Amino acid sequence: GEDTFLVTRMAEAVAMKVGCTVAQPVWYGSHPYHHMGMPGTIIVPEEIFVGQLKAIMVGLWNMGFRKQIFLNGHGQEYVIPTAIHQFAKTFQVPGVFINLNWYHAIQDHFKTKQDGGPYETPFIHADEVETSWSLALFPEFMDMKEAVDTEPRGYLPDGHIDKAGNLLHRAIAWYGQVGCGPMEIAAYQPGVVGKATKATAEKAYPGVRALLDYMVKLHDDIKKTFPPGKLPPIEEITMRPKEEIEAVLKGPFAPGGRSIYSLHWPF
């Protein structure tokens, strides 16, 4: 739930500023192999998760939400773009569809002290960084008396495999390998990969402010480029007949309109 709590608080804060609509969070998602077997982890197979996201996109588009931002805070960033592109290939309707992994927006705010940042350890999972952000965004859910530390380790010399968010820009993405480190059920039974006891809200505050500022800017730039009622030009983003797209743009209740579901089912 922590990943969901993080992105929900972020989205709610932005909505309070700009007035955008925040949909319900997707509580269960995809997981990498090394999460398998951990109690509390519900692994949705990639093809089912992609199908669920596409179904959400279709339903939101049919309601009139043609500009959608998928704010992700979980280790499934390699799956979400697949859903977006499958949706686009299937329906070819105008819109703006963005996958924003929050940690990618403010990469400089995860530096360790040796690089001029606030943290003693690099961002991995349920660690100093993530716990600090949790303390900043939902302190009422946190009990630091329960915090524990573990020692992250891999099998190869350090420097090849990246860590959470691929923020170190190493050659191999954290999800681009299997077998270069232990499964969490074997090595990190508390669910912590790092030093959660070192977390404080103060370490996260500058990053939180920078992230929310960026998200507001992203919203505002989309709205300025495509004000309500305006979308990317039909002739440049679809190969479907113009009259077909114009009909679904009107929606199912308008004279001459159609539902997006009339274009393709199943998908």
C-alpha positions in Angstrom: 0.0 0.0 0.0 2.9 2.4 0.6 3.6 3.0 -3.1 -0.1 3.8 -3.6 -0.2 6.1 -0.6 2.7 8.0 -2.0 1.3 8.7 -5.4 -2.2 9.3 -4.1 -1.0 12.0 -1.8 1.0 13.5 -4.6 -1.9 13.5 -7.0 -4.3 14.9 -4.3 -1.9 17.8 -3.6 -1.6 18.7 -7.2 -5.4 18.5 -7.6 -5.9 20.9 -4.8 -3.7 23.4 -6.6 -4.9 23.0 -10.2 -8.4 21.5 -9.9 -7.7 18.4 -12.0 -9.6 15.1 -11.5 -7.9 12.3 -9.7 -9.1 8.8 -10.5 -9.1 6.0 -8.0 -5.7 4.3 -7.6 -4.9 0.9 -9.1 -4.1 -1.0 -5.9 -2.6 -4.2 -7.4 0.0 -4.3 -10.2 2.9 -6.0 -11.8 6.0 -7.0 -9.9 9.6 -8.1 -10.9 10.7 -11.6 -10.3 12.6 -10.8 -7.1 9.4 -9.8 -5.3 7.8 -13.3 -5.7 6.8 -15.1 -2.6 6.9 -12.0 -0.3 3.9 -12.0 2.0 1.8 -9.0 1.3 2.7 -9.0 -2.4 -0.1 -9.6 -4.8 1.5 -10.2 -8.2 -0.8 -9.4 -11.2 0.6 -11.0 -14.4 1.9 -8.5 -16.9 -0.7 -9.3 -19.6 -3.6 -8.9 -17.1 -2.2 -5.6 -15.7 -1.7 -4.2 -19.1 -5.3 -5.2 -20.0 -6.6 -3.6 -16.8 -4.8 -0.3 -17.6 -6.1 -0.3 -21.2 -9.6 -0.9 -19.9 -9.2 2.1 -17.6 -7.9 4.2 -20.4 -10.8 3.3 -22.7 -13.4 4.0 -20.0 -11.9 7.3 -19.0 -11.6 8.4 -22.7 -15.3 7.4 -23.2 -16.2 9.7 -20.2 -14.4 12.6 -21.8 -11.1 12.4 -20.1 -8.8 12.6 -23.2 -5.7 13.8 -21.3 -4.5 11.1 -18.9 -1.4 11.0 -16.6 -0.5 7.7 -15.1 1.5 8.6 -11.9 3.5 5.5 -11.0 5.4 4.8 -7.8 5.9 1.1 -8.0 8.5 -1.1 -9.7 6.4 -1.7 -12.8 7.7 1.2 -15.0 8.7 -1.3 -17.6 5.0 -2.5 -18.0 2.9 0.7 -18.1 4.3 2.1 -21.4 3.2 -1.2 -23.0 -0.4 -0.6 -22.0 -0.3 3.0 -23.3 1.1 1.9 -26.7 -1.3 -1.1 -27.0 -4.2 1.2 -26.3 -2.9 3.7 -28.9 -2.3 1.0 -31.6 -5.8 -0.5 -31.0 -8.0 2.6 -30.9 -5.9 5.4 -32.6 -7.9 8.1 -30.9 -6.7 11.6 -30.2 -5.5 12.3 -26.7 -2.5 12.9 -24.4 -1.4 9.8 -22.5 1.6 10.1 -20.2 3.4 7.6 -17.8 5.1 9.7 -15.1 7.3 7.8 -12.7 7.5 10.3 -9.9 11.2 9.6 -9.0 12.3 10.3 -12.6 11.0 13.9 -12.4 13.4 15.0 -9.7 16.4 12.8 -10.0 18.8 15.3 -8.4 16.9 15.1 -5.2 18.0 11.5 -4.4 21.7 12.2 -4.1 23.6 10.9 -1.1 25.6 13.1 1.2 28.8 12.3 -0.7 27.3 13.8 -3.8 25.8 16.8 -2.0 22.4 15.3 -1.2 20.6 14.7 2.1 20.7 10.9 2.2 23.2 8.5 3.7 22.2 5.7 1.4 21.0 5.4 -2.2 17.4 4.9 -3.1 16.4 1.2 -3.3 13.2 0.0 -1.6 11.3 0.7 1.6 14.6 2.3 2.8 15.9 5.6 4.0 14.6 7.5 1.0 11.2 5.9 0.6 10.6 6.0 4.3 11.6 9.7 4.4 9.0 10.4 1.7 6.4 8.5 3.5 7.1 10.5 6.7 6.7 13.7 4.6 3.5 12.8 2.8 1.6 10.6 5.3 3.1 10.8 8.8 -0.1 9.6 10.3 0.5 6.2 8.9 4.1 5.9 10.1 5.5 4.3 13.3 9.3 4.6 13.2 9.5 2.3 16.3 8.8 -0.5 13.8 11.6 0.6 11.3 14.4 -1.9 10.6 17.5 -2.0 8.5 18.9 -4.6 6.1 22.1 -4.7 4.1 21.5 -4.6 0.4 23.8 -6.9 -1.6 24.3 -8.3 -5.1 26.4 -11.0 -6.6 28.4 -8.9 -9.1 30.8 -6.1 -8.1 28.9 -2.9 -7.6 28.6 -0.6 -10.6 26.8 -2.8 -13.2 23.2 -3.0 -12.0 21.3 0.2 -11.3 19.1 0.7 -8.2 15.5 2.0 -7.8 14.3 4.3 -10.6 17.6 3.7 -12.5 18.7 7.0 -10.9 22.4 6.1 -11.0 22.3 5.7 -14.8 24.2 2.5 -14.8 24.5 0.2 -17.8 21.9 -2.3 -16.7 18.5 -1.2 -15.5 17.4 -2.7 -12.2 14.7 -4.6 -14.0 17.0 -5.6 -16.9 18.4 -8.7 -15.1 17.5 -11.8 -13.1 20.1 -13.7 -11.1 22.4 -10.8 -10.2 21.0 -10.5 -6.7 18.9 -12.5 -4.2 15.1 -12.6 -4.0 13.6 -10.5 -1.3 12.0 -13.5 0.4 15.5 -14.9 1.0 17.5 -11.8 1.8 15.1 -9.1 2.9 12.3 -10.7 4.9 11.4 -7.5 6.7 10.5 -6.0 3.3 13.2 -3.3 3.7 16.1 -3.1 1.3 18.3 -0.5 3.0 18.4 1.7 6.1 14.8 2.7 7.0 15.9 3.8 10.5 17.8 6.7 9.0 14.7 8.3 7.5 13.4 11.7 8.4 10.7 13.8 6.8 13.1 16.8 6.6 15.3 14.9 4.1 12.4 14.5 1.7 10.8 18.0 1.9 12.9 19.7 -0.8 12.2 16.8 -3.2 8.5 16.8 -2.4 8.3 20.5 -3.2 10.3 20.1 -6.4 8.1 17.1 -7.5 4.8 18.9 -6.9 6.1 22.0 -8.7 7.0 19.8 -11.7 3.6 18.0 -11.7 1.8 21.4 -11.7 4.0 22.6 -14.5 3.3 19.4 -16.5 -0.5 19.9 -16.0 -0.3 23.5 -16.9 1.8 22.9 -20.0 -0.6 20.3 -21.2 -3.6 22.5 -20.5 -1.9 25.5 -22.3 -1.0 23.4 -25.3 -4.4 21.6 -25.5 -7.0 23.7 -23.7 -10.3 22.0 -22.8 -11.9 20.7 -25.9 -8.7 20.7 -28.0 -6.7 17.6 -28.8 -3.7 16.7 -31.0 -4.8 17.0 -34.7 -6.7 14.0 -36.1 -4.7 13.9 -39.3 -1.4 13.6 -37.6 -2.0 11.0 -34.9 -4.4 8.4 -36.4 -4.8 6.3 -39.5 -8.5 5.8 -38.9 -11.1 7.6 -41.2 -11.7 11.2 -40.0 -15.4 10.8 -39.8 -15.0 7.7 -37.6 -12.8 9.6 -35.2 -15.1 12.7 -35.2 -18.0 10.5 -34.2 -16.3 8.9 -31.2 -15.0 12.4 -30.2 -18.6 13.5 -29.9 -19.3 10.7 -27.5 -22.2 8.2 -27.3 -24.9 10.7 -26.3 -24.3 13.4 -28.9 -26.2 13.5 -32.2 -24.1 11.5 -34.7 -21.7 10.4 -31.9 -20.5 7.0 -31.0 -18.8 5.3 -28.1 -15.1 4.4 -28.3 -16.2 0.8 -27.6 -17.7 0.7 -31.1 -14.2 0.9 -32.6 -12.9 -2.3 -31.1 -14.0 -5.1 -28.8 -12.5 -7.1 -27.3 -9.2 -5.4 -27.0 
